[in-house]
Structure formats: C-alpha cells, structure tokens
Amino acid sequence: MRLAGRTVVVTGASQGIGAATAQAMAGRGAVVVLVARGAETLRSVAERCSRSGGRAVALPADLADVDQVRALAERVLAEFGAPDVLVNNAGAGRWLFLDDTPTAELTAMTALPFTAALHLTREFLPAMRARGTGRVVNVNSPVSRLPIPGATGYAAARYALRGLTAALRQDLRGTGVGVSEVVPGKVSSRYFANNPGAEQRIPAVARLIPTVPPERVAREIVHVVEHDRAERVFPWQLRAFEVAGRLCPRLTDYLTWRTGVHR
Ligand SMILES: NC(=O)c1ccc[n+]([C@@H]2O[C@H](COP(=O)([O-])OP(=O)(O)OC[C@H]3O[C@@H](n4cnc5c(N)ncnc54)[C@H](OP(=O)(O)O)[C@@H]3O)[C@@H](O)[C@H]2O)c1
C-alpha cells in the first residue's frame, strides 16, 4: 500500500515507537491520527509531523477505558472514515512475578496492549472490511515468543496480542484487509524508564541482541505496510533466537531461565 493520502491511526503516539512511526508515516504523506493519554505530548508530536510534510491530528484517549476506545473510534470514523492503517502500538507494564503484581496493575498491563488492540480493531473492522482494503499492524515484544522469568502479566498480554494477530489473519483472509506483527528486540525508547524494574529482568543471554532506536522500528512498520508483509522480527540476532526457540524450545527456555531473574 502506498501511504500518501492514507489515513493512519497510531496508538501510543506520544513517545517512543509510536511517535517515530507517526513521523515516518507523515513524512510519506499520510494523514496520521495520534492517540495516547498525554494531550500535550501528542500536540508536540503532531507539530513535528507537520514539519516533516504530513498532516497529523492529536486525539487523546485512555485506551484502557473501553468507552473511550468506542468514542475515539466513532470520532475517527466520522471525521476521517475507515482508517487505511491501524497501528496498535500503545503498551505498558512493569515486569513482575504474578503474585507480586497488584490487582489493578495486572488489569492495566493486560489492557495495554491487548484489550485496547482487541476493542479498537473491532471498532474499525466493519468499515475496513466493507471498503475491502487496509492493514492492522500489531507491535509486539520478543516475550510473545520467548518467555522469560519474572514478567508474567507482561508476557501473558503479549502472547494474547500474538493470538489476536494470528486469529485475525485467519478471519480476514481474502477480504483485502491484511494483518501484520512487528516484533523488535530491545528499543531505546523510554519504555524501561516508564516501567521501572523491567530492564533489570532482561535475561543476560538477551544482551547478545543489539538495542535498536524507535526510528528503526518505525521503518520496519512502514515496510510491512508498503510491502504487505505479515511479520517482521528483528534485528537478525533476535530472529535467530526466535528460530532457535522453535527448533530447540527446551534449550532456549533453559537459557532464558538460567540467565534471567530468580526469587
Ligand atoms: N521498548 C522496548 O524495548 C520494546 C521492545 C519490543 C516491543 N515493545 C513494545 O512496543 C510498544 C511501545 O513501546 P515503547 O517502547 O514505544 O514504549 P513507551 O515509550 O513507554 O511508549 C508507550 C506509549 O503508550 C502510550 N500509552 C500507555 N498507556 C496508555 C493508555 N492507557 N492509553 C493510551 N495510550 C497509552 C503512552 O502514552 P501516554 O503515557 O501519553 O498515554 C506512550 O505513547 C509496547 O507495547 C512495548 O511493549 C517495546
């Protein structure tokens, strides 16, 4: 799909991967709808998008709140019509053992990214299917493939997002609406500052995988949209790990456990 003139909704667009993706899409001439809670930060991303030649509109919403998701979708459909691309990127969650996770935090880390993506995609699907074109891109974590110790709620939400991606792909086969999953390794965003304690739980074996900047993730997201690709797992060292995880699951499980956090 060529991005010029297309409507792209990016969640989690106030910083990190989402902000970089919004700028990359705007730079290609897309009209970008920016979603996150922080109205001020969204506005400054919108200004940066305009400077890169595109058009961006900030629509603040708390995607953990289903009513706000519905109101957001109604507004997008009324003002822009069915999005051509939906990037489900907003995500949060500290890395904690299940029984160390407060109930409210467990609910919040499941809401973002999983139930937010579930509800927002559902809101847009009828219009996207009726038009017969479009793409849903889910940004996911390596933990959706390679579970690590001490990040139970986070991992469960990412496995659920992976399940949503796979199930949607089956449902939408032949409709003209594609589904992609983009899985970067560690990214130099503020994720680990925003979710304290998580960084210390990255297993030592994963340090072999280089950190990538948000702009690299944005380029990969643009790539899957422009080339109708189903999946990008990168950098190549993470891809190698993922393949090893499928071929020798016991060995990779052991290595991530052995070099991960223990109680
Ligand atoms: N960083 C990494 O190493 C890495 C690697 C692989 C995958 N990922 C995944 O990629 C996604 C984005 O990560 P990132 O690194 O860009 O993180 P980030 O810099 O912390 O950005 C998270 C974004 O999500 C938004 N958000 C959080 N809670 C929200 C809510 N309730 N409603 C609406 N928006 C909300 C935040 O905006 P507001 O706070 O303004 O709402 C922000 O824009 C996450 O799902 C993460 O797990 C990250």
Ligand as a Chemical Component Dictionary entry (heavy atoms), coordinates in Angstrom:
data_LIG
# 
_chem_comp.id                   LIG 
_chem_comp.type                 NON-POLYMER 
_chem_comp.pdbx_formal_charge   0 
_chem_comp.three_letter_code    LIG 
# 
loop_
_chem_comp_atom.comp_id 
_chem_comp_atom.atom_id 
_chem_comp_atom.alt_atom_id 
_chem_comp_atom.type_symbol 
_chem_comp_atom.charge 
_chem_comp_atom.model_Cartn_x 
_chem_comp_atom.model_Cartn_y 
_chem_comp_atom.model_Cartn_z 
_chem_comp_atom.pdbx_ordinal 
LIG N1  N1  N 0  10.939 -0.539 24.338 1  
LIG C1  C1  C 0  11.219 -1.795 24.021 2  
LIG O1  O1  O 0  12.322 -2.307 24.274 3  
LIG C2  C2  C 0  10.179 -2.611 23.292 4  
LIG C3  C3  C 0  10.577 -3.758 22.600 5  
LIG C4  C4  C 0  9.630  -4.532 21.941 6  
LIG C5  C5  C 0  8.296  -4.174 21.992 7  
LIG N2  N2  N 1  7.937  -3.075 22.695 8  
LIG C6  C6  C 0  6.501  -2.773 22.765 9  
LIG O2  O2  O 0  6.198  -1.671 21.937 10 
LIG C7  C7  C 0  5.122  -0.916 22.499 11 
LIG C8  C8  C 0  5.531  0.553  22.578 12 
LIG O3  O3  O 0  6.697  0.634  23.347 13 
LIG P1  P1  P 0  7.610  1.942  23.517 14 
LIG O4  O4  O 0  8.989  1.438  23.717 15 
LIG O5  O5  O -1 7.355  2.951  22.462 16 
LIG O6  O6  O 0  7.045  2.461  24.941 17 
LIG P2  P2  P 0  6.885  3.931  25.561 18 
LIG O7  O7  O 0  7.965  4.818  25.067 19 
LIG O8  O8  O 0  6.728  3.729  27.031 20 
LIG O9  O9  O 0  5.503  4.438  24.926 21 
LIG C9  C9  C 0  4.273  3.845  25.285 22 
LIG C10 C10 C 0  3.141  4.599  24.613 23 
LIG O10 O10 O 0  1.897  4.004  25.010 24 
LIG C11 C11 C 0  1.019  5.046  25.464 25 
LIG N3  N3  N 0  0.105  4.524  26.475 26 
LIG C12 C12 C 0  0.401  3.901  27.639 27 
LIG N4  N4  N 0  -0.717 3.641  28.334 28 
LIG C13 C13 C 0  -1.751 4.114  27.589 29 
LIG C14 C14 C 0  -3.168 4.162  27.769 30 
LIG N5  N5  N 0  -3.755 3.658  28.878 31 
LIG N6  N6  N 0  -3.932 4.705  26.798 32 
LIG C15 C15 C 0  -3.364 5.228  25.676 33 
LIG N7  N7  N 0  -2.036 5.210  25.446 34 
LIG C16 C16 C 0  -1.241 4.668  26.402 35 
LIG C17 C17 C 0  1.969  6.096  26.052 36 
LIG O11 O11 O 0  1.396  7.391  26.051 37 
LIG P3  P3  P 0  0.702  8.098  27.316 38 
LIG O12 O12 O 0  1.517  7.750  28.529 39 
LIG O13 O13 O 0  0.719  9.539  26.954 40 
LIG O14 O14 O 0  -0.682 7.538  27.362 41 
LIG C18 C18 C 0  3.092  6.065  25.028 42 
LIG O15 O15 O 0  2.773  6.859  23.915 43 
LIG C19 C19 C 0  4.830  -1.552 23.876 44 
LIG O16 O16 O 0  3.730  -2.429 23.785 45 
LIG C20 C20 C 0  6.087  -2.359 24.182 46 
LIG O17 O17 O 0  5.844  -3.494 24.967 47 
LIG C21 C21 C 0  8.834  -2.261 23.312 48 
# 
loop_
_chem_comp_bond.comp_id 
_chem_comp_bond.atom_id_1 
_chem_comp_bond.atom_id_2 
_chem_comp_bond.value_order 
_chem_comp_bond.pdbx_ordinal 
LIG N1  C1  SING 1  
LIG C1  O1  DOUB 2  
LIG C1  C2  SING 3  
LIG C2  C3  SING 4  
LIG C2  C21 DOUB 5  
LIG C3  C4  DOUB 6  
LIG C4  C5  SING 7  
LIG C5  N2  DOUB 8  
LIG N2  C6  SING 9  
LIG N2  C21 SING 10 
LIG C6  O2  SING 11 
LIG C6  C20 SING 12 
LIG O2  C7  SING 13 
LIG C7  C8  SING 14 
LIG C7  C19 SING 15 
LIG C8  O3  SING 16 
LIG O3  P1  SING 17 
LIG P1  O4  DOUB 18 
LIG P1  O5  SING 19 
LIG P1  O6  SING 20 
LIG O6  P2  SING 21 
LIG P2  O7  DOUB 22 
LIG P2  O8  SING 23 
LIG P2  O9  SING 24 
LIG O9  C9  SING 25 
LIG C9  C10 SING 26 
LIG C10 O10 SING 27 
LIG C10 C18 SING 28 
LIG O10 C11 SING 29 
LIG C11 N3  SING 30 
LIG C11 C17 SING 31 
LIG N3  C12 SING 32 
LIG N3  C16 SING 33 
LIG C12 N4  DOUB 34 
LIG N4  C13 SING 35 
LIG C13 C14 SING 36 
LIG C13 C16 DOUB 37 
LIG C14 N5  SING 38 
LIG C14 N6  DOUB 39 
LIG N6  C15 SING 40 
LIG C15 N7  DOUB 41 
LIG N7  C16 SING 42 
LIG C17 O11 SING 43 
LIG C17 C18 SING 44 
LIG O11 P3  SING 45 
LIG P3  O12 DOUB 46 
LIG P3  O13 SING 47 
LIG P3  O14 SING 48 
LIG C18 O15 SING 49 
LIG C19 O16 SING 50 
LIG C19 C20 SING 51 
LIG C20 O17 SING 52 
# 
